[in-house]
Each structure stands twice: as C-alpha cells, then as structure tokens.
C-alpha cells in the first residue's frame, strides 16, 4: 500500500459533492453512493457517515491509485480533509506494528517527514496504530501572506492523524487532516477539539461489513 501523504496532489479519478441529503455532480460520478449523509463504497464493504460541517457541504472524491486500493476523500470549507483508505491485506505474516513501521512510517521518513506521535490504541474497530505528523503544504486550503508589501497565496501545512487497523481481510487507514496557520503553527480555524478526538469521532462513523452493506436507492435528479 502506498504511503498517503496528505496533499493537494492526491490523484482523483472520479468525484462528486454532497450537501446533506443532496448530490452535486462535478462532471463525473463517483462509483460509490452518497445519500442521507452517508457514503457507501462501490462493493458495499464499508459505509462512511459524512461529518457535520458549518461550511454547507462536503466534497466527496474517490481515488483508485492501484489494484485493490480504494481511497475516499472528504473535504469541506473549514480546511479539513477526512480519508478512508482500503487495501487488500497481502502481508498477513507481518504484525500490524511491523506493517505500519515498514510500509508507512518508513515511507514518511524517506520523504523527510517526522512522525510526532506513534502508539498502539484501542478503537471502535479494534486494536489500531495511531500516528501523527505535519504535512508541509498538505492542507486543503490556502492562506494569504504579505511578502515585500505584496499579498501572496500559499498552501498551508496540515496536522495529520492516522489510525491503521485490520478488518475483514483488509488494512484500513482512517485519516484526519486540518490546516495550520503558517504564521502561528496552530490550527487555522477555531478549535474543534484535540486532533485525535476528531479522528476517533470520524472513525466511529465508519461501518465495516464482511457482507456488502445495502446501497441506497438514489432519487432521480
């Protein structure tokens, strides 16, 4: 599985937008379904509860970077990005800690990114590994700074928290990223609670199933 370094360079093959119970297309349809505040994966193996947002809507995107890999990316206007990544578990001989160290932490270190936190945790999906790092210019928003008397837009850094766990023959990553003020190094928006707390809340809203979850019947446009 590739290391997901949260950035605006994330490849998106198919995309759409969701606003509560309504779907807004952007020229291409996602393969999964979105209705009544939920996203259901194309194969029905997992369902995501769309987080609440005061920004009015979430953009829902899908990415298929390799065979057997699905990434679902949700963004709102509050400089937040939520990701669920699913990968077929082909390294069952490795413990979860070994897999994370070799496949994820090692990849971040090769990119020159320092992991600030790394620990084993218990989640609603069972045992998991949590790690946290700062992704340079990785936020889904921009900030305006003044340099030499001129305003300039720059990509903001992102504070990123990740849960990694196994389930139903897959390895999952649940990711939460929030923009950081480049001048202050803190959250760009009013605080909404500790990062790990927000990640846990998002992860709790993801349902996994060994049998396909029923996909909603979408209303005609």
C-alpha positions as CSV (number, residue, x, y, z in Angstrom):
1,X,0.0,0.0,0.0
2,X,1.3,3.4,-0.8
3,X,2.0,5.9,1.9
4,X,-0.7,8.5,1.8
5,X,1.0,11.9,2.3
6,X,-2.0,14.3,2.6
7,X,-1.6,16.9,0.0
8,X,-3.5,18.7,-2.8
9,X,-1.5,16.5,-5.3
10,X,-3.7,13.5,-4.3
11,X,-4.9,11.9,-7.6
12,X,-8.7,11.9,-8.0
13,X,-10.1,9.9,-10.8
14,X,-13.8,10.4,-10.2
15,X,-15.5,13.0,-8.0
16,X,-18.8,14.5,-6.8
17,X,-20.1,16.7,-4.0
18,X,-22.6,16.1,-1.2
19,X,-24.6,18.6,0.8
20,X,-26.6,16.8,3.5
21,X,-29.1,14.7,1.5
22,X,-28.4,16.1,-1.9
23,X,-25.8,15.1,-4.5
24,X,-24.0,17.7,-6.6
25,X,-22.1,16.3,-9.6
26,X,-18.9,17.9,-10.9
27,X,-18.8,16.5,-14.3
28,X,-18.1,12.9,-13.3
29,X,-19.9,10.4,-11.0
30,X,-18.3,8.5,-8.1
31,X,-18.7,4.8,-8.2
32,X,-20.0,4.6,-4.6
33,X,-23.3,6.1,-3.4
34,X,-24.0,9.2,-1.3
35,X,-27.3,9.9,0.2
36,X,-28.9,10.9,3.6
37,X,-25.5,11.8,5.0
38,X,-23.7,8.6,4.2
39,X,-21.2,7.3,1.6
40,X,-21.3,3.6,0.7
41,X,-18.4,2.0,-1.1
42,X,-18.9,0.5,-4.5
43,X,-18.6,-3.0,-3.2
44,X,-20.6,-2.3,-0.1
45,X,-17.8,-3.3,2.3
46,X,-17.9,-0.1,4.2
47,X,-20.0,3.0,4.9
48,X,-18.9,6.4,6.0
49,X,-21.1,8.8,8.0
50,X,-20.4,12.3,6.4
51,X,-19.2,14.6,9.3
52,X,-21.3,17.6,10.2
53,X,-20.0,20.9,8.8
54,X,-21.0,24.5,9.1
55,X,-19.4,25.2,5.7
56,X,-22.6,23.9,4.0
57,X,-21.2,20.9,2.1
58,X,-18.6,18.3,1.8
59,X,-16.8,17.3,-1.4
60,X,-16.6,13.5,-1.8
61,X,-13.9,12.1,-4.0
62,X,-12.7,8.6,-4.9
63,X,-9.2,7.6,-5.9
64,X,-8.0,4.2,-7.2
65,X,-4.2,4.5,-7.2
66,X,-3.5,0.8,-7.6
67,X,-5.3,-2.6,-8.0
68,X,-7.2,-3.5,-4.8
69,X,-6.8,0.0,-3.3
70,X,-9.7,2.5,-2.7
71,X,-9.3,5.9,-1.2
72,X,-12.4,8.0,-0.3
73,X,-11.6,11.7,0.4
74,X,-14.0,14.2,2.0
75,X,-13.3,17.9,2.3
76,X,-15.2,20.9,3.5
77,X,-14.7,24.6,3.6
78,X,-13.2,24.6,7.1
79,X,-9.8,23.4,5.8
80,X,-10.5,19.8,6.9
81,X,-9.8,16.5,5.0
82,X,-11.1,13.1,6.0
83,X,-9.9,9.9,4.2
84,X,-10.8,6.2,4.4
85,X,-8.2,4.0,2.5
86,X,-8.8,0.3,2.0
87,X,-6.1,-2.1,0.9
88,X,-6.2,-5.9,0.5
89,X,-4.1,-7.3,3.3
90,X,-1.4,-9.3,1.5
91,X,1.2,-9.1,4.3
92,X,-0.5,-11.3,6.9
93,X,2.9,-12.5,8.1
94,X,3.6,-9.1,9.5
95,X,2.2,-7.8,12.7
96,X,0.2,-4.6,12.4
97,X,3.1,-2.7,14.1
98,X,5.6,-4.2,11.7
99,X,3.4,-3.3,8.7
100,X,3.0,0.3,9.8
101,X,6.7,0.7,10.6
102,X,7.8,-0.8,7.3
103,X,5.1,0.4,4.9
104,X,4.0,3.7,6.3
105,X,6.4,5.2,8.9
106,X,9.4,4.2,6.8
107,X,7.8,5.9,3.8
108,X,7.2,9.1,5.6
109,X,10.8,9.2,6.9
110,X,12.1,8.6,3.4
111,X,10.1,11.7,2.4
112,X,11.8,13.7,5.2
113,X,8.7,13.9,7.3
114,X,9.0,13.4,11.1
115,X,6.4,11.4,13.0
116,X,5.4,13.4,16.1
117,X,3.3,10.7,17.8
118,X,3.2,6.9,17.3
119,X,1.4,4.5,19.6
120,X,-1.0,1.5,19.9
121,X,-4.6,2.4,20.6
122,X,-8.0,0.7,21.0
123,X,-10.7,1.9,18.6
124,X,-14.3,1.0,17.9
125,X,-12.8,-1.2,15.1
126,X,-10.4,-3.0,17.5
127,X,-6.7,-2.6,18.0
128,X,-5.0,0.0,15.9
129,X,-1.9,2.0,15.4
130,X,-2.1,5.8,15.7
131,X,0.5,8.2,14.4
132,X,0.6,11.9,13.8
133,X,2.8,14.1,11.6
134,X,2.9,17.5,9.9
135,X,2.5,17.5,6.1
136,X,4.1,20.6,4.5
137,X,1.7,22.4,2.2
138,X,-0.7,19.5,2.7
139,X,-3.9,21.3,3.8
140,X,-7.0,21.5,1.5
141,X,-6.9,25.3,1.7
142,X,-4.7,28.3,1.2
143,X,-3.6,31.3,3.3
144,X,-2.8,34.8,2.2
145,X,0.5,36.2,3.5
146,X,2.2,39.6,2.9
147,X,5.7,39.4,1.5
148,X,7.6,42.5,0.4
149,X,4.4,44.5,0.6
150,X,2.5,42.1,-1.7
151,X,-0.2,39.6,-0.8
152,X,0.6,36.0,-1.9
153,X,-1.5,32.8,-1.6
154,X,0.4,29.8,-0.1
155,X,-0.7,26.3,0.6
156,X,-1.0,25.7,4.3
157,X,0.6,22.9,6.3
158,X,-1.6,20.2,7.7
159,X,-1.7,18.5,11.1
160,X,-2.4,14.8,10.2
161,X,-3.6,12.0,12.4
162,X,-3.9,8.4,11.2
163,X,-5.5,5.2,12.5
164,X,-4.3,1.9,10.9
165,X,-6.1,-1.4,11.6
166,X,-7.0,-4.7,10.1
167,X,-10.5,-5.9,9.3
168,X,-12.2,-8.5,7.1
169,X,-9.1,-9.3,5.1
170,X,-8.2,-5.6,4.5
171,X,-5.9,-3.0,6.0
172,X,-7.6,0.3,6.6
173,X,-6.3,3.8,7.2
174,X,-8.6,6.4,8.7
175,X,-7.0,9.9,8.3
176,X,-7.9,13.3,9.5
177,X,-6.0,16.4,8.4
178,X,-6.5,20.0,9.5
179,X,-4.9,23.2,8.1
180,X,-2.3,25.0,10.2
181,X,-1.7,28.8,10.2
182,X,1.7,29.1,8.6
183,X,2.5,32.2,10.7
184,X,1.4,30.7,14.1
185,X,1.9,27.0,13.6
186,X,-1.6,26.3,15.1
187,X,-5.0,25.4,13.8
188,X,-6.3,27.7,11.0
189,X,-9.8,27.6,12.2
190,X,-11.4,27.9,15.7
191,X,-10.6,24.7,17.7
192,X,-12.9,21.8,17.4
193,X,-11.2,19.6,20.0
194,X,-8.0,17.6,20.0
195,X,-7.0,16.1,16.7
196,X,-7.1,12.5,17.9
197,X,-10.5,13.1,19.4
198,X,-11.8,14.4,16.0
199,X,-10.2,11.4,14.2
200,X,-11.8,9.0,16.7
201,X,-15.2,10.6,16.1
202,X,-14.8,10.3,12.3
203,X,-13.6,6.6,12.6
204,X,-16.6,5.8,14.8
205,X,-18.8,6.9,11.9
206,X,-17.3,4.3,9.5
207,X,-19.0,0.9,9.5
208,X,-17.3,-2.2,8.1
209,X,-19.0,-5.3,7.0
210,X,-17.9,-8.8,5.9
211,X,-21.0,-8.8,3.7
212,X,-22.0,-6.0,1.4
213,X,-23.8,-3.1,3.1
214,X,-27.0,-2.2,1.3
215,X,-26.5,0.7,-1.1
216,X,-29.2,3.4,-1.1
217,X,-31.6,3.8,-3.9
218,X,-30.8,7.2,-5.3
219,X,-33.6,9.6,-6.2
220,X,-34.0,10.7,-9.8
221,X,-32.5,14.2,-10.4
